[in-house]
Structure formats: C-alpha cells, structure tokens
Amino acid sequence: MSEPRAFPFPSDALQLSAQLDEVRGARAPVRVRLPYGAPAWLVTRYEDARYVLSSPSFARDPRRAGIAEDDIARVTPVDITVQTMVSTDPPDHTRVRRFVYRAFTPRRIERLRPGTERIADRLVDAMVEQGPPADLFEAFGLALPVQVICDLLGVPAADRDRFTAWTGTLIDTGGLPPEEVMAGIAEMNAYLAEQADLRARNPTDDLVGALVRARDAGDGLSRDELVNLVRTLLAAGHETTASQIPNFVFLLLGTGDYRRLHDRPELVPSAVEELLRYVPLITQGSFPRFVLEDTEVGGMKLGRGDQVLVELSAANRDGSVFPDPDVLDVGRAANPHVAFGFGLHRCVGAALARMELQVALATLTRRLPGLRLAVPADEVPWCADRIVRRPRGLPVTW
C-alpha cells in the first residue's frame, strides 16, 4: 500500500486544489492522512459519496467500529463532534434529531423570511450610513446569520459575541492546544446549561425553551444531550452561512453575475444552489464515516474499522452528474448537489441556510447594485486555519 497523501490538500482561496483536481476523477478511494488520527480513505465521486453517506455499512459513532477517540481522522486536535448529534447513529440520532426537525422544516423556516429580510435591510442601512469602504464579512455576512440563529434559539443579544468566539475556537485548525479547545467547549456548555435552567424556571417560546419543555415532559432528551444539541445548532447555524455570504459575493463580483442578479432577481434561488455546489466550503471533506462491515466503494474493498472521508466539493464537480462542472452557471436548472450532505446526517438546517443566503443576495444586489471590491481580488486575505473557507475580511465599496 502506498504512503497516504497529506490531507487536507493545499488550496488557494475558493479554488479546488491541484491535488484534488488530480484525484477527483479516480474511481477508487485515495489513501490520505490528516494532521491527527489514523489514515482514511478519501472518496471524490458523486455516486460513491451518496453511498458512503447513506449506507448502513458506515457509522458516525467510532465506537461501533472499534475505533478509539484518538484514532479518529481529523484536522483539529480534539474531535469537536464527540457526544453530539453529528457523531451518533440511529436510534439515538433519530431520537435527538426529531426534537429540532420540526423547527427547521421548510414551511417553518419560510415564516422567518420577512424577519430575516428586515434584519438584512437594517444591516445595509448601517453600512450606507457609515459609508464605504466596509468589510462585508463583519458588517453583513457574519451579522445576518448570527442575529437569525440567536433569535431562533433565544440567545440574548448581549451574549452573541461570546459564542461567536467560542465557535471560532472549535473550528480552528491552526494548532490550538487541546486544553484550550476543551476549555472553550466547557465554557460554552456551562453557558448553555445556565440558559436551559433559566427556561426551566421561566418558559420561553424560542427553540431552547421548546427543547427544555420536551426534556421536562420526559421525551427522552437528557440534560447533556440538550446542551450538546444547542451547541451544535449555534455553531453550525451561523458559521457556515456567515462564510458563504462573502464567498458568494466574491465569486459573483468576479464573474459579473452580481449585476446579473440585480437585473434578474428571479435568478437568486438558482444562483444560491449553484454557488452551494460550486464553492468548496469545507477544507477537510466530510466528518469521517467508519466501516462496520466489509463493503466495496469504487471497486475497492473496505473492511471493518476503515475510515472514509467524503470530499463533497469534488462530488459536486462530478462531470457525470453536472454538465460543465467547473463552470459557475447561476441559471443552472438541474442541481442535485450534496453541499448539505446526504442521508441521515444531511444538514438539519439546510432550509434555514438556503433562506438566509437567498435573502442576503437578494438584499445586497437590490440595495447595493454598484457593489465592488475595494482592493484587487488577489489582495483579499483568506483564512488558512479554519475548517470552513472564507476571507478574513471582504473589503467592498459601492
């Protein structure tokens, strides 16, 4: 067996790395080694990705495959998914997920659209009042999803900066000491436990309040599960969307499609789907799946205990599924991308993210049709130490 390739592959801004370009058409999985844990197999083809993400031959709980926590393939010193919904399998995963699924149905999320539009307009108002230039990430990209998820969960406005800092610690890949990561998790857990206790004494109508009522009604959600669940929703509910807003705008400005969306706002929904497909958001592939029983992927036999990573960005560029896969086409009609994953662990907040991204692009292109970068594109700084790709800041003017 050949020496595993170092992974994640180095990349520039929002481009697929040259190494990923080299292997993404390979039929068989590629052996890789991440900074921490044991080697894993990397899957890049669309058909194989959907199989790995949905087959009962694979688990997310490493214990079911006899894998020690320290051996989990990962880019962070600590596996931040341990004891969360992300790392469980049915029946526990099904039991916990159903508590939040009702709050994230497309119908319920659509009711949040008017309020999200008002938040977006207020943020643009503040940008215009201050005047250009502005950092689109700080002034709009981060602020919009943070306010929406905090309002949904009931996090006090005064505490929003605290959990944003905690989340940054969780997804840092720059080599933070494990004890610092664990301290951040402990602080966030203590804060969320306090919020849950407050709602037990004084019920609220927000999502955390609903989860507390379900727990106290004996529906099978433990105190630790409730805290870990809310932590996961807070982190995932703003970080990815906050990153995608500047990513999307950066690409749209570069292709001229930003002005096209101003002229044809009906294209915004298809543009969001295409950008979700096109942008290689996650630097590490999906969280690993653990082989429970002998199976075959891409013609290669895998055995119990093997670990498999799915490179979603490569699957979303599979030419057998997407014509001209490396072309950004905001009017693309058929777009069965797997940006939100696939199978049981498909992102529970997909409908919320879609709505927020649609509102973001619709508001920006309507209110700021002359938006443009305030610096040359090659001078935009990019994060190199996070699981999620995004610019450190996106200087814009209008």
Buried (B, 14 or more C-beta within 10 A) or exposed (E): EEEBBEBBBEBEBBEBBEBBBEBBEBEBBBBBBBBBBBBBBBBBBBBBBBBBBBBEBBBBBBEEBEBEEEBBBBBBBBBBBBBBBBBBBEEBBEBBBEBBEEBBEEEBBEEBEEBBBEBBBEBBEEBEEEEBBBBBBBBBBBBBBBBBBBBBBBBEEEEBEBBBEBBBBBBBBEEBEEEEBBBBBEBBBEBBBEBBEBBBEEEBEBBBBBBBBBBEEEEEBEEEBBBBBBBBBBBBBBBBBBBBBBBBBBBBBEEEBBBBBBEBBEBBBBBBBBBBBBBBBBBBBBBBBBBBEEBEBBEBEBEBBBBBBBBBBBBBBBEEBBEEBEEBBBEBEEBEBBBBBBBBBEBBBBBBBBBBBBBBBBBBBBBBEEBEBBBEEEEBEBBEEBBBBBBBBBBBBB
